[in-house]
Amino acid sequence: MQKYLSLLTLVLVWPLLGAEFLEVVKDGRSPYVVVLAPDAPQAVRAAADDLREYIHKATGAQLPLVEAVQAAGKPSFRLGFLPVEQPEGFVVKVENQDIHISGNDTPGDPYNIHWANGARVGTWYGVCDFLEKQLGVRWFMPGPLGEYVPQCPDLRVAAGLNYADAPRFEMRRMGYITHKKMSKSDARQCQLWLRRNRAGNADSWCAWHDWLFHFKGEDYFQEHPEWFALIGGRRYGTDSLGHGLKMCTTNPEALDQYAKNLIEYRRTWKRPIMLTLSPNDGGNCCECERCQALDNGVRPDGSRIMTDRMMTYANEVAKRVLQELPDQKFGMYAYGFFAEVGNVKVHPAITIEEVLNDNGISYYREEVRKNHLANLQGWRKNLDKLYFYGTPEGMGGLALPCAHFRNICLLYDNLYAADVTGFDMNNGSCFAASALNNYFYLRFAWADPGDREQFYRQSLQQCYGEAAAPVVFACFEALEQRYSQLAHRKMDEDRGLGYVKRYPGVITEVCAGFAEEWLPQLQPLAAAASDSGQKARLQLLLDNLEYSKTTCELYRLAMQVVSNPKPEVKIAAQADALAQLREKQLEKMTHLPSNLGSVSHTEQNFRLPFDRNVFTYIMSAGARKSAKAQRRQGQPVLDGRLDDPFWAGLPVLRVQFDKNHGRVYAEGADAKVAITAEALYISVRCEEPALDQIKDSGVGPEQAVWDENCVDIFIDPAGDGKLYYQLVFNSLGTYRAFSYADKKNTPWEVEPKVVTARDENSWCAEACIPLAAITAGKTDIRGDIWGFNICRARRTVRPNAYSCWSPTFGDFHRPERFGRLIIQ
């Protein structure tokens, strides 16, 4: 699309155009200069940089930046001279020949939107608004290829121009636009993109999961186990889930200590900051009588509604801190088990941020929208302000197409209706996948764009070009329809983390066949595009569709590999080739105007078999591992030391393959297996260079030993997966035993002997399992082939390491991927 601004051809008096217009630029030349207020903060200087840069890009004119004394008698842009009291607000005003742009600014780094160090940049917002309204500039994505700058040699401004503006939401935060792998220059472009689209916050804000930092089990559990959550009749001093330990929130001494820690931390800061009170992520909340007595009931899924419990805790901590720091402010999530509005009145010093993850799917359902609006209104009714926090693509994106303008409109309808005052977003998808989503989220957070349909279609025209826009529009509409259909199917939910399990549904139901439909329609439009920015953004859309196509086909082949006890090497080779292609496609989306970091965490979280190690393992190692259970006379002395002659000469089963991907861990375990007339014997030496970090404490019956450093032994006597047994024990020798039939578990009626010990660099175990509990009365088992696996959970590292003798490419409980144990 040819870029131009339609202007009247008039006989001009420069710089005044009669009484109606100022002629700021004519034929690429301008008499205007840019002047900054004395002692202007960095935010004003950043605003001046953008003003000069984009006037030059649009018109070709160079506007010099001069001192006030040099500007005498010259028409000028005067930045930062007028007082603006509204936080983050700005004014744009013409006075005679001068154009004033001033905003509510504070000292500090203007590029930093960090919760504690960010500056208010009202003047910069005013400049961006001026550039958008007067020159038609848009910043759709980060970097030069993400911007839209219409070309015109003239710039005329109404002589009566005079308006002010301020954000509808006092906080407009978008996290994870930058990431650690990004270059400094690309990170700066992303920071610029955020500010140009009015990301910011009027006040310090913080609500992260804080017990990880200021209430650690390693500091207090040994002397005060009662301070920590009671779970299954036991207090835990180790964190098996990786989200941090939970506090017993009704223990007054625990609250005292936590408040003391917050006070000490606050005093390390010179400037005002907000303190977070949010508990650690996930489940494993306290089950003691006092904590549960505060709960609001039970949900249909059986989980407890813990809102009043958590708000009571937050109030108690706030009261303690305020005794020492009377002006302190606090942030607190309403999230997961405590998302619903409760009955406890929240202390006025606490700002609540209501959380709804996966709104990019869930908000297509009317029932979800209705319930969410009621919850927002319930919270807002008794609060001075209420923030909202969402993760549109849930707990990590997979960089698959997810443009959803309609969904964004539905969300903001409710945020506006509930008078929400802040918008916080955890960005899980890159610009290649989400297209204009990020741009739309921030635009709505500043103000409702009015005629939304016109705004949407015009944005697509400017971003992708006039010729391509109708096809892109149809493509995105079809994509949203697919997501809506998925949303209306039953989807599992993780209540503790507050997200729906969108994969593999997004792959198999949304993306399957989608790229094949739209690539042929979009490819000729991208080839014909003449504008470099629009061409680049169309190519980014094509790249993402190609990646989506590869991902869907890879998933189809990968599932054939990992679900088959005897997968074809040919299929594994095809999947490996696709995995290599996919890696190259992902790398392309790491470059601006996209910002992809990594999808590996999402792949692991949802156990998606995309890692090449899965396929190379199959190609090199064959279908299944096998070992022989050699027959022995007598029995060993079980002391955990592994030095009995019984074990001599037995082959070693190396437990070293990552359960999901087949990668080899440096710290594995060596197991040996033998059989006698009465029992199956297994020894395991678990390499552990961090023995001092083992905090296992489960002893006695009914302990959740699988949440500690443990070994799992799986036995499938028939080898068909219909009935198998599990013996799991921790480093203390505490065990649990289960039987699995038709995917349901019951206690396994077995009385094994498990003894553990430690040496210099490992913990060891010896186990004896009576054959009678395995063979169901069969006496001659020589030559039988059992399904068999030995697995290990290592909790001394983050993330936890899960290894197998025979990799299962997913959960430990995949009998079709067990190895084979040949009974001699």
C-alpha positions in Angstrom: 0.0 0.0 0.0 1.4 3.4 -0.9 1.8 5.4 2.2 0.7 9.0 2.2 -1.3 11.5 4.2 -3.9 13.4 2.3 -3.3 17.1 2.6 -4.7 20.1 0.9 -2.5 22.1 -1.5 -2.5 25.6 -0.2 -0.5 28.8 -0.5 1.4 28.8 2.8 2.8 31.4 5.1 5.5 29.5 7.0 5.2 28.5 9.8 1.7 29.9 10.2 -1.0 28.8 7.8 -3.6 31.4 8.2 -5.3 31.0 11.6 -6.0 27.3 11.1 -2.7 25.4 10.8 0.9 25.5 11.7 3.2 24.4 8.8 5.7 22.3 10.8 7.3 20.6 7.8 7.0 21.5 4.1 8.7 19.6 1.3 10.9 17.9 3.8 12.2 21.1 5.5 11.2 22.6 8.8 12.0 25.8 10.8 11.1 24.0 14.0 13.6 23.1 16.8 13.1 20.9 19.8 13.6 22.4 23.3 13.6 20.6 26.6 12.6 22.1 29.9 15.5 22.9 32.3 16.5 19.9 34.3 14.3 17.6 32.2 14.4 14.0 33.4 15.6 11.2 31.1 12.0 10.5 30.1 11.7 13.8 28.4 15.0 13.3 26.6 13.7 9.9 25.4 10.6 11.7 24.2 12.7 14.2 22.2 14.6 11.3 20.6 11.4 9.7 19.3 9.9 13.0 18.2 12.9 13.9 16.1 13.4 10.4 14.8 9.9 9.8 13.5 9.3 13.3 12.1 12.5 12.6 10.1 11.4 9.1 9.0 8.0 10.4 7.9 8.9 13.7 6.3 12.6 13.8 5.8 13.0 16.9 8.0 15.7 17.1 10.6 14.7 19.0 13.8 17.6 20.1 15.9 17.7 19.7 19.6 18.7 23.0 21.1 19.0 24.8 24.5 16.2 27.2 25.4 18.4 30.2 24.8 19.1 29.1 21.3 15.4 28.7 20.6 14.5 32.3 21.1 12.4 33.6 18.3 12.2 30.2 16.6 9.1 28.0 16.4 9.7 25.0 18.6 8.4 21.8 20.1 8.7 22.5 23.8 8.8 19.3 25.8 8.2 19.1 29.6 7.5 22.8 30.3 3.9 22.6 31.4 2.8 21.1 34.8 0.8 17.9 34.6 -0.6 16.4 37.8 -2.4 13.4 36.5 -0.1 10.4 37.0 1.3 9.4 33.6 -1.0 11.9 31.9 0.0 14.4 29.3 -1.1 17.6 27.5 -0.5 18.6 23.8 -1.1 22.3 23.3 -0.3 24.9 20.7 0.7 28.4 21.9 1.3 30.8 19.1 3.9 29.1 16.9 5.1 26.6 19.6 3.8 23.1 20.2 3.9 22.1 23.9 4.0 18.4 24.8 4.3 17.9 28.5 3.5 15.0 30.8 3.7 13.7 34.3 7.3 12.5 34.6 9.6 11.2 37.3 13.3 10.6 37.5 14.7 7.2 36.7 15.4 5.0 33.7 12.6 5.7 31.2 13.3 2.4 29.4 12.8 0.4 32.6 9.2 -0.6 33.5 10.4 -2.6 36.5 8.2 -2.7 39.5 10.6 -0.7 41.7 12.9 1.2 39.3 10.7 2.4 36.5 10.0 6.1 35.8 6.8 7.8 34.8 7.1 9.0 31.2 4.0 11.1 30.6 5.8 13.4 28.1 7.0 10.4 26.1 3.4 9.1 25.9 2.3 12.6 24.7 4.9 12.5 22.0 3.9 9.1 20.8 0.2 10.1 20.8 1.2 13.2 18.7 3.1 11.0 16.2 0.2 8.7 15.9 -2.5 11.3 15.4 -0.5 13.7 13.3 1.7 11.4 11.2 -0.2 8.1 11.4 2.8 6.3 13.0 2.1 2.8 14.5 4.4 0.5 16.5 2.9 -2.9 15.9 5.9 -5.0 16.8 9.4 -4.3 18.1 12.2 -3.0 15.9 12.2 -1.0 12.6 10.4 -3.8 10.7 7.6 -3.8 13.3 6.7 -0.1 12.7 4.4 1.6 10.3 5.5 5.1 9.2 3.5 6.8 6.4 5.6 9.0 4.1 4.7 12.6 3.4 7.0 15.6 3.0 4.6 17.9 4.8 3.3 18.1 8.4 0.5 20.5 9.3 -0.8 20.9 12.8 -4.1 22.6 13.8 -3.4 26.0 15.3 -6.0 25.3 17.9 -4.7 21.9 19.0 -5.2 21.5 22.7 -6.0 18.3 24.5 -5.0 16.2 27.5 -5.1 12.5 28.1 -4.3 9.9 30.8 -4.5 6.1 31.0 -7.7 4.4 31.9 -5.7 1.8 33.8 -3.1 3.0 36.2 -1.0 -0.1 35.6 -0.4 -1.5 32.1 2.3 -4.1 32.4 3.3 -6.8 29.9 5.9 -9.3 31.1 8.3 -11.4 29.1 8.5 -9.3 26.1 12.3 -9.5 26.6 14.2 -12.5 27.8 17.7 -13.5 28.9 18.8 -14.9 25.5 18.0 -11.6 23.7 20.8 -9.3 22.6 21.0 -5.9 24.3 20.0 -4.1 21.1 16.9 -6.3 20.6 16.0 -5.9 24.3 16.2 -2.1 23.9 13.9 -2.3 20.8 11.4 -4.3 22.9 11.6 -1.7 25.7 11.0 1.1 23.2 8.0 -0.8 21.8 6.5 -1.1 25.3 6.8 2.6 26.1 5.6 3.7 22.6 2.5 1.7 23.2 2.0 3.2 26.7 3.1 0.4 28.9 3.8 1.7 32.4 2.5 2.0 35.9 1.6 5.0 38.1 3.0 3.4 41.3 5.3 0.7 42.4 3.7 -2.7 42.0 4.8 -6.1 43.2 2.9 -9.4 43.8 5.3 -12.2 43.0 5.3 -15.5 45.0 7.4 -14.3 47.9 7.8 -17.1 50.3 10.5 -18.5 48.0 12.6 -15.5 49.0 11.6 -14.5 52.5 10.3 -17.7 54.1 12.6 -20.5 53.2 12.4 -24.0 54.7 16.2 -24.2 54.8 16.2 -21.3 57.2 13.5 -22.4 59.6 12.2 -25.9 59.2 14.7 -27.7 61.4 13.9 -25.6 64.5 10.3 -24.7 63.6 8.6 -27.4 61.5 5.2 -26.2 62.9 5.6 -23.0 60.8 5.2 -25.0 57.6 2.2 -26.6 55.9 0.8 -29.8 57.4 0.1 -32.2 54.4 -1.1 -35.7 54.8 -0.4 -35.6 58.5 3.1 -34.4 58.1 5.1 -31.1 57.9 7.3 -30.8 54.9 10.8 -29.2 54.9 11.5 -30.0 51.2 9.9 -28.7 48.1 9.1 -31.5 45.7 7.1 -29.4 43.2 9.7 -26.7 42.7 7.3 -23.9 43.6 8.5 -23.4 47.1 7.3 -24.6 50.5 4.0 -23.5 52.0 3.5 -21.7 55.3 1.1 -22.7 58.0 -0.7 -19.3 57.6 -2.4 -19.4 61.0 0.8 -19.9 63.0 1.4 -16.6 64.7 5.1 -17.1 65.2 5.5 -17.9 61.5 3.6 -14.6 60.7 5.9 -12.7 63.1 9.0 -14.1 61.4 7.8 -13.4 57.9 6.8 -9.9 58.8 10.2 -9.3 60.3 11.9 -10.5 57.1 9.8 -8.2 55.0 10.6 -5.2 57.2 14.4 -6.0 56.9 14.1 -6.4 53.2 12.2 -3.1 52.8 14.8 -1.2 54.6 17.4 -2.1 52.0 15.6 0.1 49.5 16.0 3.9 49.5 12.9 4.6 47.3 9.3 3.5 48.0 8.5 0.1 46.9 5.5 -2.2 47.3 5.9 -5.4 49.3 4.3 -8.6 48.0 2.4 -11.0 50.3 1.6 -13.6 47.7 2.1 -17.2 48.7 4.2 -19.6 46.7 2.7 -21.1 43.5 0.9 -24.4 43.2 -0.7 -26.8 45.7 0.4 -28.5 48.9 -1.4 -25.9 51.1 -1.7 -26.5 54.9 -4.3 -29.0 56.0 -4.2 -28.2 59.7 -7.5 -27.6 61.5 -7.0 -23.9 62.1 -6.1 -23.2 58.5 -9.0 -25.2 57.0 -11.5 -23.7 59.5 -11.0 -20.4 57.6 -11.9 -21.8 54.2 -15.0 -20.9 52.2 -16.0 -24.4 51.3 -15.2 -26.9 48.6 -15.5 -26.7 44.8 -17.2 -29.3 42.7 -13.8 -30.8 41.8 -13.1 -31.3 45.5 -10.5 -28.6 45.9 -10.9 -26.2 48.8 -11.7 -22.5 48.4 -9.0 -20.8 50.5 -9.8 -17.1 49.9 -10.6 -16.2 53.5 -7.6 -18.1 54.8 -5.2 -16.3 52.5 -6.8 -12.9 53.0 -6.7 -13.3 56.8 -3.0 -14.2 56.5 -2.3 -11.2 54.3 -4.1 -8.8 56.7 -2.2 -10.2 59.7 1.2 -9.8 58.0 0.3 -6.3 56.8 -0.7 -5.2 60.4 2.6 -6.4 61.7 4.7 -4.6 59.1 2.7 -1.4 59.4 3.6 -1.2 63.0 7.2 -0.5 61.9 6.5 1.0 58.4 3.2 2.9 58.7 3.1 4.0 55.0 3.9 0.7 53.5 1.8 -0.7 50.6 1.3 -4.3 49.7 0.4 -6.4 46.7 -1.4 -9.8 46.8 -2.7 -12.2 44.1 -6.2 -13.6 44.2 -5.3 -16.8 42.4 -5.7 -20.5 42.0 -7.2 -21.9 45.3 -8.0 -18.4 46.5 -9.2 -16.7 43.3 -12.9 -16.4 44.3 -14.0 -13.4 46.3 -14.4 -14.2 50.0 -15.9 -12.7 53.1 -12.8 -11.2 54.8 -12.4 -7.5 54.2 -8.9 -6.8 52.8 -6.7 -4.3 54.6 -6.7 -0.9 52.7 -2.9 -1.0 52.4 -3.2 -4.2 50.2 -3.9 -4.0 46.5 -5.4 -7.2 45.1 -4.6 -8.5 41.7 -7.2 -11.0 40.5 -5.7 -13.8 38.3 -7.2 -15.7 35.4 -4.8 -17.7 33.3 -5.5 -19.0 29.8 -8.0 -16.3 29.0 -6.9 -16.8 25.4 -9.0 -20.0 25.4 -11.3 -19.8 28.3 -12.9 -16.4 27.5 -14.6 -17.9 24.4 -17.0 -19.6 26.8 -19.9 -17.4 28.0 -20.1 -19.2 31.3 -16.5 -18.4 32.1 -17.0 -14.7 31.1 -20.2 -14.5 33.3 -18.5 -16.0 36.3 -15.4 -14.0 35.9 -17.3 -10.7 35.7 -19.2 -11.5 38.9 -15.9 -12.4 40.6 -14.2 -9.1 39.5 -17.2 -7.1 40.6 -17.3 -8.9 43.9 -13.7 -8.1 44.6 -14.0 -4.5 43.3 -17.0 -3.7 45.5 -15.0 -3.5 48.7 -11.6 -2.3 47.3 -10.3 1.1 46.4 -8.8 -0.4 43.3 -8.4 -3.8 41.7 -5.8 -5.1 39.2 -6.2 -8.0 36.8 -3.5 -10.5 35.8 -3.8 -12.8 32.9 -1.7 -15.2 30.9 -3.5 -15.5 27.5 -1.6 -18.6 26.4 -1.4 -20.2 29.9 1.8 -21.3 31.6 4.1 -20.9 28.6 3.4 -20.8 24.9 4.4 -23.1 22.1 4.7 -20.3 19.5 1.7 -21.7 17.6 -0.7 -19.2 15.9 -3.0 -17.5 18.5 -4.2 -14.2 17.1 -7.4 -13.4 19.1 -8.8 -9.9 18.8 -12.3 -11.0 19.5 -11.2 -12.7 22.7 -9.4 -9.5 23.8 -12.6 -7.4 23.3 -14.5 -9.9 25.4 -12.0 -9.7 28.2 -11.9 -5.9 28.2 -15.7 -5.7 28.2 -15.6 -7.3 31.6 -12.5 -5.4 32.9 -14.3 -2.1 32.0 -17.6 -3.2 33.4 -16.0 -4.2 36.7 -14.0 -0.9 36.9 -10.7 -2.7 37.1 -7.8 -0.3 37.5 -4.8 -2.2 36.4 -3.8 -4.7 33.7 -0.9 -7.1 34.1 0.0 -9.7 31.5 2.4 -12.6 31.5 3.2 -12.9 27.8 3.6 -16.5 26.8 3.7 -16.1 23.0 6.1 -14.3 20.6 4.9 -11.8 18.1 5.2 -14.3 15.3 2.5 -16.4 16.9 0.3 -13.7 18.5 0.5 -11.2 15.6 -1.1 -8.0 16.9 -2.4 -9.4 20.2 0.2 -7.5 22.3 -0.5 -4.3 20.5 -4.2 -4.6 21.1 -3.8 -5.5 24.8 -1.9 -2.4 25.5 -4.1 -0.1 23.4 -7.2 -1.3 25.3 -5.4 -0.8 28.6 -4.8 2.9 27.8 -8.3 3.5 26.4 -11.2 1.8 24.6 -10.4 2.4 20.9 -14.1 3.2 20.2 -15.3 1.7 16.9 -13.5 -1.6 17.5 -14.3 -3.1 14.1 -12.9 -0.1 12.3 -9.9 -0.1 14.6 -9.2 -3.8 14.0 -9.5 -3.6 10.2 -7.5 -0.4 9.9 -4.8 -2.0 12.1 -4.6 -5.0 9.8 -4.4 -2.7 6.7 -1.6 -0.7 8.2 0.3 -3.7 9.6 0.0 -6.1 6.6 -1.0 -3.9 3.7 -4.3 -3.0 2.0 -4.2 -6.0 -0.4 -3.3 -8.6 2.2 -5.5 -7.3 5.1 -8.8 -9.0 4.0 -7.2 -12.4 3.7 -5.3 -11.9 7.1 -8.6 -10.9 8.6 -10.3 -14.0 7.3 -7.4 -16.1 8.5 -7.5 -14.7 12.0 -11.3 -15.1 12.2 -11.0 -18.8 11.2 -8.3 -19.3 13.8 -10.5 -17.8 16.6 -13.3 -20.0 15.6 -11.1 -23.0 16.0 -10.0 -21.9 19.5 -13.6 -21.2 20.4 -14.5 -24.8 19.5 -11.7 -26.1 21.6 -12.7 -24.0 24.5 -16.2 -25.5 24.5 -14.8 -29.0 24.9 -13.9 -30.4 28.3 -10.3 -29.4 29.2 -8.4 -30.5 32.3 -7.4 -27.8 34.7 -4.5 -27.4 37.1 -6.3 -25.7 40.0 -3.1 -24.9 41.9 -1.4 -23.1 39.1 -4.7 -21.9 37.6 -4.4 -22.9 34.0 -6.1 -25.3 31.6 -4.1 -28.0 29.9 -4.3 -26.7 26.3 -1.9 -29.1 24.8 -2.1 -31.3 22.8 -5.5 -29.9 22.0 -4.2 -26.8 20.4 -2.0 -29.0 18.2 -4.5 -31.6 17.2 -7.7 -29.6 17.1 -6.7 -25.9 16.4 -3.6 -26.1 14.3 -3.9 -29.4 12.4 -4.7 -28.5 8.8 -4.9 -24.8 9.4 -1.6 -23.8 7.8 -2.4 -26.0 4.7 -5.5 -23.9 4.2 -4.1 -20.5 4.6 -0.5 -20.6 3.3 -1.5 -20.8 -0.4 -3.7 -17.7 0.1 -1.1 -15.6 1.9 2.1 -16.6 0.1 1.4 -14.6 -3.2 0.4 -11.6 -1.1 3.6 -11.6 0.7 5.6 -11.9 -2.5 3.7 -9.0 -4.0 4.1 -6.6 -1.0 6.3 -3.6 -1.8 6.5 -2.0 1.7 9.5 -3.5 3.6 7.8 -3.5 6.9 4.5 -5.0 5.7 6.4 -7.6 3.7 8.4 -8.6 6.8 5.3 -8.9 8.9 3.6 -11.0 6.3 6.7 -13.2 6.1 6.6 -13.5 9.9 3.0 -14.8 9.6 4.0 -17.3 6.9 7.0 -18.5 8.9 4.7 -19.1 11.9 2.2 -21.1 9.8 5.1 -23.2 8.3 6.3 -23.9 11.9 2.7 -24.8 12.9 2.5 -27.2 10.0 5.8 -28.8 11.0 4.8 -29.1 14.6 1.5 -30.8 13.9 3.2 -33.4 11.6 6.0 -33.9 14.1 3.5 -34.5 16.9 1.6 -37.1 14.8 4.8 -39.0 14.0 6.2 -38.6 17.6 3.1 -40.2 19.1 3.5 -43.2 16.8 7.0 -43.5 18.1 6.5 -43.1 21.8 3.2 -45.0 22.1 4.5 -48.1 20.3 6.5 -50.7 22.2 8.1 -51.6 18.8 8.3 -48.3 16.9 9.5 -48.3 13.3 13.0 -46.9 13.0 11.9 -45.4 9.7 9.2 -43.3 11.4 11.6 -42.2 14.1 14.0 -41.0 11.4 11.2 -39.0 9.7 10.3 -37.5 13.0 14.0 -36.6 13.7 14.2 -34.8 10.3 11.1 -32.8 11.2 12.5 -32.0 14.6 15.6 -30.6 13.0 13.5 -28.5 10.6 11.4 -27.3 13.5 14.5 -26.1 15.4 15.5 -24.0 12.4 12.0 -22.6 12.1 12.0 -21.7 15.8 15.3 -19.9 15.4 13.9 -17.7 12.7 11.2 -16.5 15.1 13.8 -15.3 17.7 14.7 -12.3 15.5 12.8 -9.0 15.5 10.1 -8.1 14.8 9.4 -11.4 16.7 10.9 -12.1 20.2 10.8 -15.9 20.7 12.8 -17.1 23.7 12.3 -20.8 24.1 9.5 -23.3 24.0 11.3 -26.1 25.7 9.7 -25.4 29.1 6.3 -25.7 27.6 7.2 -28.9 25.9 8.5 -30.4 29.2 5.5 -29.1 31.2 3.0 -30.7 28.8 5.2 -33.7 28.1 5.3 -33.2 24.4 7.8 -35.6 22.6 9.5 -33.1 20.4 13.1 -33.4 21.6 15.4 -35.0 19.1 16.8 -37.3 21.8 13.6 -39.2 21.7 14.1 -40.2 18.1 17.9 -40.7 18.1 17.4 -43.0 21.1 14.9 -45.1 19.2 17.1 -45.2 16.1 20.2 -46.2 18.1 18.9 -48.3 20.9 16.0 -50.2 19.3 12.5 -50.5 20.7 12.9 -51.6 24.3 15.7 -52.3 26.8 16.1 -55.8 28.1 18.0 -57.4 30.9 18.3 -60.8 32.6 17.4 -61.5 36.2 20.1 -64.0 37.0 19.2 -66.8 39.5 21.1 -66.8 42.7 21.4 -69.3 45.6 21.0 -68.0 49.1 20.2 -64.4 49.9 22.2 -61.2 50.6 22.6 -59.4 53.9 20.4 -56.3 53.4 22.3 -53.3 54.9 22.3 -50.9 52.0 26.1 -51.1 51.6 25.9 -53.2 48.4 29.1 -55.1 49.3 27.6 -58.6 49.8 29.1 -61.2 47.4 25.5 -61.9 46.3 25.8 -58.8 44.0 29.1 -59.7 42.5 29.2 -60.3 38.7 25.7 -59.1 38.0 25.2 -56.9 35.0 24.6 -53.2 35.7 21.3 -51.5 34.6 22.2 -47.8 34.1 19.4 -45.5 35.2 20.4 -42.3 33.3 17.9 -41.4 30.6 15.6 -38.4 31.1 12.0 -39.7 31.3 10.7 -37.2 28.7 13.4 -37.0 26.1 15.9 -39.7 26.6 18.8 -37.3 27.3 21.6 -38.8 29.4 22.1 -37.4 32.9 25.6 -37.1 34.2 24.4 -38.2 37.6 22.6 -41.5 37.2 22.1 -44.6 39.1 23.5 -48.2 38.8 21.0 -51.0 39.5 21.4 -54.8 39.7 18.7 -57.4 39.6 18.8 -61.0 40.8 16.2 -63.7 41.6 16.0 -66.6 44.1 13.4 -69.2 44.6 11.5 -66.9 47.0 12.2 -63.3 46.0 13.3 -60.7 43.5 16.3 -58.7 44.7 17.3 -55.2 43.5 20.1 -53.0 44.4 20.5 -49.3 43.4 23.4 -46.9 43.9 22.1 -43.3 43.2 25.0 -40.9 42.4 24.5 -37.7 44.4 27.3 -35.1 44.6 25.0 -32.9 46.7 24.2 -35.4 49.5 24.0 -32.5 52.0 21.0 -31.2 50.0 18.9 -34.3 50.6 16.2 -33.2 53.0 14.0 -36.3 52.9 12.0 -36.7 56.1 9.2 -39.2 55.3 9.2 -42.0 57.8 6.4 -44.3 58.8 3.3 -45.4 56.9 1.3 -43.3 54.4 4.1 -41.0 53.5 4.3 -39.3 50.1 7.8 -40.7 49.5 7.4 -39.9 45.7 7.8 -36.2 46.6 11.3 -36.9 47.9 14.5 -38.3 46.6 13.2 -41.7 45.5 13.5 -44.8 43.4 10.5 -46.4 41.6 10.5 -50.1 40.6 7.9 -51.1 38.1 7.0 -54.8 37.5 4.5 -56.0 34.8 4.5 -59.8 35.2 2.4 -60.4 32.0 4.2 -57.8 30.0 1.0 -56.5 28.5 0.4 -53.4 30.7 -2.9 -54.6 32.0 -1.7 -55.2 35.5 1.6 -53.9 36.9 3.1 -53.1 40.3 5.0 -50.2 41.7 7.4 -50.1 44.7 8.7 -46.6 45.5 11.0 -45.7 48.4 12.9 -42.7 49.5 16.5 -42.3 50.6 15.5 -43.2 54.2 14.0 -46.5 53.1 10.4 -45.6 53.6 8.3 -47.2 50.9 4.8 -47.3 49.4 3.5 -50.0 47.1 0.7 -49.9 44.6 -1.0 -52.2 42.1 -2.3 -50.7 38.8 -5.2 -52.3 36.8 -7.2 -50.5 34.1 -5.2 -47.3 35.0 -6.6 -47.3 38.6 -4.3 -47.8 41.6 -4.9 -49.7 44.8 -2.5 -50.7 47.6 -0.3 -53.6 46.6 -0.5 -56.3 49.3 3.3 -56.9 49.6 5.7 -56.9 52.4 9.1 -56.0 50.9 12.3 -55.2 52.7 14.0 -52.0 51.8 17.2 -50.8 53.4 19.2 -47.7 52.5 22.6 -46.3 53.4 24.9 -43.5 52.2 28.5 -43.5 51.1 30.7 -40.6 50.1 29.0 -39.6 46.9 25.7 -41.6 46.7 22.8 -43.0 48.5 22.2 -46.7 48.1 19.3 -49.1 48.6 18.7 -52.9 48.6 15.2 -54.2 48.1 13.7 -57.7 48.5 10.2 -58.3 47.0 8.6 -61.7 47.7 7.8 -63.5 44.4 4.4 -64.6 45.8 3.2 -61.0 45.6 4.2 -60.9 41.9 3.5 -64.2 40.3 0.0 -64.9 41.7 0.8 -68.4 42.7 2.8 -69.4 39.5 5.7 -71.5 40.7 7.8 -72.0 37.5 8.6 -68.6 36.1 11.9 -69.5 34.3 11.9 -68.0 30.9 9.1 -65.5 31.7 9.5 -62.0 30.3 8.3 -59.2 32.5 7.8 -55.6 31.8 10.2 -53.9 34.1 11.7 -50.5 34.8 13.7 -48.7 37.4 13.2 -44.9 37.7 14.6 -42.2 39.9 13.5 -38.8 41.1 16.4 -36.5 42.1 15.2 -33.5 44.2 18.6 -31.9 45.0 18.5 -30.0 41.6 16.2 -27.5 40.0 14.4 -28.5 38.0 14.1 -31.9 39.5 15.7 -34.7 37.5 13.6 -37.8 36.5 15.6 -40.6 35.0 14.8 -44.1 33.8 16.6 -47.3 32.8 14.1 -47.6 29.9 13.0 -44.0 29.0 9.2 -43.7 29.0 9.0 -40.5 27.0 6.5 -39.1 29.4 5.2 -40.2 32.8 6.9 -43.1 34.6 3.6 -44.9 34.4 3.8 -46.0 30.8 4.0 -49.7 30.8 4.3 -49.9 27.0 7.7 -48.2 27.4 9.0 -50.5 30.2 12.0 -52.5 29.4 12.0 -56.3 29.5 13.3 -58.5 32.3 14.0 -62.1 31.3 13.7 -64.5 34.3 16.4 -67.1 34.3 
